Amino acid sequence: MSFGEFNEITVIIVLAATQEKKHVRALSQLNKIMSDENNIHTIHQAASAKEFMQPARTPVISNVR
């Protein structure tokens, strides 16, 4: 899906939380996962749901203190 010359959507992720504030933690984790180019590459190359979910199963190491 394209929204202009430089804005192309290649992945759509649906996020649902069962408790009111859990979505904040989930969004934070998703942000860390999608900030890594290797994870984005893995997601784009995934041929199965298991491969697609691999970045979410890998521990996220943050340099933020």
C-alpha positions, 0 to 999 in steps of 0.5 A: 500500500502506498501513501506517496512517493516515500511512504509505503506500508509493507507490514500491518500489525494488529495489537490487542490488549486484554487490560487497560494499560497493557497496550502501553507495554506492548507498544513499547516492546513493538517499538523496540522490535521494529527499531531493529533493521534485522527484525524488519528484514526477518519479518519481510522474508518470513514464509510462515507465521513462526518465522514472522513471530521470531523477532518477538520471541528474541529478547530485546536488548535496550541501550536505554538506561 
